[in-house]
Amino acid sequence: MPIRYPAPLQPGDCIGVTAPSSGVSPEVWPRLDFAVRWLRERGFDVVLGKCLGSPTQVSAPREDRAKELQDMLTDPDVRCVIPPWGGETGIDILPLLDFEAIAAAEPTWAVGFADTSTWLTPLTVLTGVATVHGDNLMDSPYAAEAGVLHWLDVVTATPGTDLDQRSPGRYSTAGLTDWGDDTVVGRYVLDAEGGWLRIDEADPDEPVNLSGRLIGGCVETLSHLTGTAYGNMREFARTHAEDGTLHYLDIDAWGAYDVCRALHGMRMAGWFEGARGILVSRTDAPDEDGFTRHDAIRDALCALDVPILANIECGHVPPRLALVNGARATVTFTAEEQSIRQTLS
């Protein structure tokens, strides 16, 4: 099915906030309040759902979480949906979502990363509606770094717009923010230098120019969708065979062996069919017995015989590029340029 782009978000439009996976504990609720105020100060109407607390590892029973997300995605008055953050077990809502009803509704922007990928990526694969792999609500007040677009820059753009981003060449080593200590923090501290790397079997200095339909998300959650109706990447690739696919992979904290096994399984299940290139996030994943995370990626994916670029700003290590699932994208990697252009068409 063709990719459909929701209407550009405008001041006065409604943004729905719900937690399809983990809810917000009382000690960090002030950060959620601050992030909501931050959006309202930019002219948006923000509506909070009922599934936001933290009674267990999830915000509410799966039936309630699925219904609230479904209602927001099909409500014509809600123009964007964003969770406070990711979580761990959002996979349990997938069988309860009516993807046909979501596909039949007017497209709504959905934004987030981490466990949000568990339903965000299937949303694009199964309905053709473009979604944004970008900051969750709690991260939204962070200022975009030079060369990096904020997710609001994407959802307010008109169809056909070219969205240009580039690596800032710096990243943060600070790890996760303790929202209880710093409720209103609004800028990452990029305390380390580092750009993209080519890690496939070709000359690492050989320039790369790739194009295709962008699709991806968090490996720790998406790998469990292989072989299911929600991870039918083969069908997505065949639908967009003329463009080909560009896969971005957010690897969070899994060790090198877990990453290797997961990527082998995804490849054998056809996840990377039609791939023209692989973009892998910078990661804090530990090396194991001298086997590095880059070794793991090469071991699993070099058989695809496509360029593999690592240390892309698309993961849990800030900053994060705003990437649109379903968008046409062109990636350039040279000694002088590390950039991605997305076209909303």
C-alpha positions as CSV (number, residue, x, y, z in Angstrom):
1,M,0.0,0.0,0.0
2,P,1.2,3.6,-0.7
3,I,2.6,5.6,2.2
4,R,0.2,8.2,3.5
5,Y,1.3,11.2,5.5
6,P,-0.9,12.8,8.1
7,A,-1.9,16.4,7.7
8,P,0.8,18.9,9.0
9,L,0.3,19.7,12.7
10,Q,-0.7,23.3,13.3
11,P,-1.1,25.5,16.4
12,G,-4.4,24.7,18.1
13,D,-4.3,21.0,17.0
14,C,-4.7,18.3,19.6
15,I,-1.8,16.1,20.8
16,G,-2.9,13.0,22.7
17,V,-0.7,11.5,25.4
18,T,-1.0,7.9,26.4
19,A,1.3,5.2,27.7
20,P,0.8,2.0,25.7
21,S,3.6,0.4,27.6
22,S,5.2,1.8,30.8
23,G,3.5,4.6,32.8
24,V,5.0,7.5,34.7
25,S,5.9,7.0,38.4
26,P,5.0,9.8,40.9
27,E,8.6,11.0,41.4
28,V,9.0,11.9,37.8
29,W,5.5,13.2,37.1
30,P,6.8,16.8,37.4
31,R,8.8,16.2,34.2
32,L,5.6,15.1,32.4
33,D,3.9,18.2,33.5
34,F,6.8,20.3,32.3
35,A,6.8,18.6,28.9
36,V,3.1,19.1,28.5
37,R,3.5,22.8,29.3
38,W,6.3,23.0,26.8
39,L,4.0,21.7,24.0
40,R,1.2,24.0,25.1
41,E,3.5,27.0,25.1
42,R,4.0,26.2,21.4
43,G,0.3,26.5,20.7
44,F,-0.9,22.9,20.9
45,D,-3.8,21.5,22.8
46,V,-2.5,18.5,24.8
47,V,-5.0,15.9,26.1
48,L,-3.8,13.4,28.7
49,G,-5.3,9.9,28.6
50,K,-6.2,7.7,31.6
51,C,-3.4,5.2,30.9
52,L,-0.4,7.1,32.3
53,G,0.3,5.9,35.8
54,S,2.6,3.1,37.0
55,P,0.6,0.5,38.9
56,T,2.9,-2.3,37.5
57,Q,5.5,-2.4,34.7
58,V,2.7,-1.1,32.4
59,S,0.3,1.8,32.8
60,A,-2.9,-0.2,32.8
61,P,-4.4,-3.5,31.8
62,R,-3.6,-4.3,28.1
63,E,-7.3,-3.9,27.1
64,D,-7.4,-0.3,28.4
65,R,-4.1,0.6,26.9
66,A,-5.0,-0.8,23.5
67,K,-8.4,1.0,23.6
68,E,-7.0,4.3,24.5
69,L,-4.3,4.2,21.8
70,Q,-6.9,3.0,19.3
71,D,-9.3,5.7,20.2
72,M,-6.7,8.4,19.9
73,L,-5.4,7.1,16.5
74,T,-9.0,7.1,15.1
75,D,-10.3,10.3,16.7
76,P,-10.4,13.0,14.0
77,D,-9.8,15.7,16.6
78,V,-6.5,14.1,17.8
79,R,-3.8,15.0,15.2
80,C,-0.8,13.5,16.9
81,V,-0.2,10.8,19.5
82,I,3.0,10.5,21.7
83,P,3.8,8.4,24.8
84,P,5.6,9.7,27.8
85,W,8.4,7.2,27.1
86,G,8.9,3.6,26.1
87,G,8.9,0.6,28.4
88,E,9.2,-3.1,28.2
89,T,6.1,-5.1,27.4
90,G,4.0,-3.0,25.0
91,I,3.9,-6.0,22.7
92,D,0.9,-7.3,24.5
93,I,-1.5,-4.7,23.0
94,L,-0.8,-5.6,19.3
95,P,-3.5,-8.4,19.0
96,L,-6.0,-5.9,20.5
97,L,-5.5,-3.1,18.0
98,D,-7.8,-2.9,15.0
99,F,-5.3,-2.0,12.3
100,E,-8.0,-2.0,9.6
101,A,-10.0,0.6,11.5
102,I,-6.8,2.7,12.0
103,A,-6.1,2.4,8.3
104,A,-9.6,3.6,7.4
105,A,-9.4,6.6,9.7
106,E,-7.8,9.9,8.7
107,P,-4.1,9.5,9.3
108,T,-2.7,10.7,12.6
109,W,0.9,11.4,13.4
110,A,2.4,9.0,16.0
111,V,5.8,9.7,17.5
112,G,8.3,7.9,19.8
113,F,11.2,5.5,20.2
114,A,12.3,2.5,22.3
115,D,9.4,0.2,23.2
116,T,7.2,2.6,21.2
117,S,8.7,1.0,18.1
118,T,6.7,-2.2,19.1
119,W,3.5,-0.6,17.8
120,L,4.8,2.4,15.8
121,T,6.6,0.3,13.2
122,P,3.7,-2.2,12.6
123,L,1.5,0.9,12.3
124,T,3.4,1.9,9.1
125,V,3.9,-1.6,7.9
126,L,0.2,-2.6,8.2
127,T,-1.6,0.6,7.4
128,G,0.8,2.6,5.2
129,V,0.6,5.6,7.6
130,A,4.0,7.3,8.1
131,T,5.2,7.5,11.7
132,V,8.1,9.2,13.4
133,H,10.9,7.6,15.2
134,G,11.9,10.5,17.4
135,D,11.9,11.7,21.0
136,N,9.1,10.6,23.4
137,L,7.2,13.2,25.3
138,M,9.6,13.4,28.3
139,D,12.5,14.1,25.9
140,S,10.6,16.6,23.8
141,P,11.7,19.8,25.6
142,Y,15.4,19.1,24.7
143,A,16.5,21.6,22.1
144,A,17.5,20.1,18.7
145,E,21.2,20.0,18.1
146,A,22.8,21.6,15.1
147,G,21.9,19.6,12.0
148,V,19.2,17.6,13.8
149,L,15.4,18.1,13.4
150,H,13.0,18.0,16.3
151,W,10.0,15.8,15.8
152,L,7.8,18.9,15.7
153,D,9.8,20.0,12.7
154,V,8.7,16.8,10.9
155,V,5.0,16.7,11.9
156,T,4.5,20.3,11.0
157,A,6.1,19.9,7.5
158,T,3.9,19.8,4.4
159,P,3.8,16.7,2.2
160,G,6.6,16.7,-0.4
161,T,8.9,18.6,1.9
162,D,12.6,17.6,1.9
163,L,13.8,17.2,5.5
164,D,17.6,17.5,5.7
165,Q,19.6,16.3,8.7
166,R,23.3,15.6,9.4
167,S,25.4,14.1,12.1
168,P,26.5,16.8,14.6
169,G,29.6,14.8,15.2
170,R,29.1,14.8,18.9
171,Y,27.1,12.7,21.4
172,S,26.3,12.3,25.1
173,T,27.9,9.7,27.4
174,A,25.7,10.7,30.3
175,G,23.1,7.9,30.0
176,L,19.5,8.3,31.1
177,T,18.4,11.6,32.7
178,D,17.2,11.4,36.3
179,W,14.0,13.4,35.8
180,G,13.5,13.6,39.6
181,D,16.7,15.6,39.9
182,D,16.3,17.9,36.9
183,T,12.7,18.4,35.9
184,V,13.2,21.3,33.4
185,V,16.5,20.3,31.7
186,G,16.3,21.3,28.1
187,R,19.6,20.6,26.5
188,Y,21.8,17.5,26.1
189,V,25.4,17.7,27.1
190,L,27.3,16.3,24.1
191,D,30.6,15.6,25.8
192,A,32.1,13.2,23.3
193,E,33.2,13.4,19.6
194,G,32.3,10.9,17.0
195,G,30.6,10.6,13.6
196,W,29.3,7.7,11.5
197,L,31.4,4.7,10.6
198,R,31.2,2.2,7.7
199,I,31.5,-1.3,9.2
200,D,30.7,-3.7,6.4
201,E,33.4,-5.6,4.6
202,A,34.2,-2.8,2.1
203,D,36.9,-0.2,2.6
204,P,35.7,1.8,5.6
205,D,36.6,5.1,3.8
206,E,34.7,4.2,0.6
207,P,31.9,6.8,0.1
208,V,28.3,5.6,0.4
209,N,25.2,7.0,-1.3
210,L,22.0,5.1,-0.5
211,S,18.3,5.6,-1.2
212,G,15.1,3.8,-0.3
213,R,12.1,3.7,1.9
214,L,13.1,4.2,5.5
215,I,11.8,1.7,8.1
216,G,13.1,0.5,11.5
217,G,13.1,0.8,15.2
218,C,14.4,-0.8,18.4
219,V,16.0,-4.2,17.9
220,E,15.3,-5.4,21.4
221,T,11.5,-5.1,20.8
222,L,11.1,-5.5,17.1
223,S,13.1,-8.7,16.9
224,H,10.2,-10.4,18.7
225,L,7.8,-9.5,15.9
226,T,9.6,-11.6,13.3
227,G,7.4,-14.3,11.9
228,T,4.2,-12.5,13.1
229,A,1.7,-10.5,11.2
230,Y,3.0,-7.4,12.9
231,G,6.5,-7.8,11.5
232,N,5.7,-8.7,7.9
233,M,8.6,-6.7,6.5
234,R,8.7,-8.9,3.4
235,E,5.3,-7.5,2.3
236,F,6.5,-4.0,3.0
237,A,9.6,-4.6,0.9
238,R,7.6,-6.0,-2.0
239,T,5.2,-3.1,-1.9
240,H,8.1,-0.7,-2.2
241,A,10.4,-2.8,-4.3
242,E,10.9,0.0,-6.8
243,D,12.4,2.2,-4.1
244,G,14.0,-0.5,-2.0
245,T,14.3,-0.2,1.8
246,L,16.7,1.5,4.2
247,H,16.7,-0.1,7.6
248,Y,17.7,1.8,10.7
249,L,18.3,-0.2,13.9
250,D,18.2,1.2,17.4
251,I,20.3,-1.1,19.6
252,D,19.9,-0.2,23.3
253,A,21.7,-2.3,26.0
254,W,21.8,-5.9,24.7
255,G,25.2,-7.5,24.8
256,A,26.9,-8.4,21.5
257,Y,25.8,-12.0,21.6
258,D,22.1,-11.1,22.0
259,V,22.4,-8.5,19.2
260,C,24.0,-11.1,16.9
261,R,21.4,-13.7,17.6
262,A,18.5,-11.3,17.1
263,L,19.8,-9.9,13.8
264,H,20.5,-13.3,12.4
265,G,16.9,-14.3,13.3
266,M,15.5,-11.1,11.7
267,R,17.5,-11.7,8.5
268,M,16.4,-15.3,8.2
269,A,12.8,-14.2,8.7
270,G,13.0,-11.9,5.7
271,W,13.2,-8.7,7.7
272,F,15.8,-7.1,5.5
273,E,14.4,-8.3,2.1
274,G,14.9,-5.6,-0.5
275,A,17.4,-3.7,1.8
276,R,19.8,-1.3,0.1
277,G,21.6,-0.3,3.2
278,I,21.6,-0.7,7.0
279,L,21.9,2.2,9.5
280,V,22.8,1.2,13.0
281,S,22.6,3.4,16.1
282,R,25.4,4.3,18.4
283,T,25.0,2.0,21.4
284,D,26.1,1.4,24.9
285,A,25.7,-2.4,24.3
286,P,28.6,-4.3,26.0
287,D,31.2,-6.2,24.2
288,E,31.5,-9.9,25.2
289,D,34.7,-12.0,25.3
290,G,36.3,-9.7,22.8
291,F,33.3,-10.0,20.5
292,T,32.1,-6.4,19.9
293,R,28.7,-5.1,18.9
294,H,30.1,-4.1,15.5
295,D,31.4,-7.7,15.2
296,A,27.8,-8.9,16.0
297,I,26.3,-6.7,13.3
298,R,28.9,-7.8,10.7
299,D,28.4,-11.4,11.6
300,A,24.6,-11.2,11.1
301,L,24.2,-8.8,8.3
302,C,27.3,-8.8,6.0
303,A,25.6,-11.6,4.1
304,L,23.1,-9.0,2.8
305,D,26.0,-7.5,0.8
306,V,24.9,-3.9,1.3
307,P,26.6,-1.0,3.0
308,I,26.3,-0.9,6.8
309,L,26.8,2.4,8.6
310,A,27.1,2.6,12.4
311,N,27.0,5.2,15.1
312,I,23.9,6.8,13.4
313,E,22.0,9.1,15.7
314,C,18.9,7.0,15.8
315,G,19.0,5.3,19.2
316,H,19.1,5.6,23.0
317,V,22.4,7.6,22.9
318,P,21.5,11.3,22.4
319,P,21.0,13.2,20.2
320,R,18.3,11.6,18.0
321,L,17.6,12.3,14.3
322,A,13.8,12.4,13.6
323,L,13.3,9.5,11.2
324,V,10.0,9.0,9.3
325,N,9.0,5.4,8.8
326,G,7.9,5.1,5.1
327,A,9.6,8.2,3.8
328,R,11.9,8.2,0.8
329,A,15.4,8.8,2.1
330,T,18.8,9.4,0.7
331,V,21.9,8.8,2.9
332,T,25.3,10.3,2.1
333,F,28.5,9.2,3.8
334,T,31.8,10.7,2.7
335,A,34.8,12.2,4.5
336,E,33.1,15.6,4.2
337,E,29.4,14.7,4.7
338,Q,27.3,12.5,6.8
339,S,23.7,13.3,6.1
340,I,20.2,12.0,5.5
341,R,17.5,13.7,3.4
342,Q,13.9,12.5,3.8
343,T,11.1,13.4,1.4
344,L,7.5,13.1,2.5
345,S,6.2,11.6,-0.7
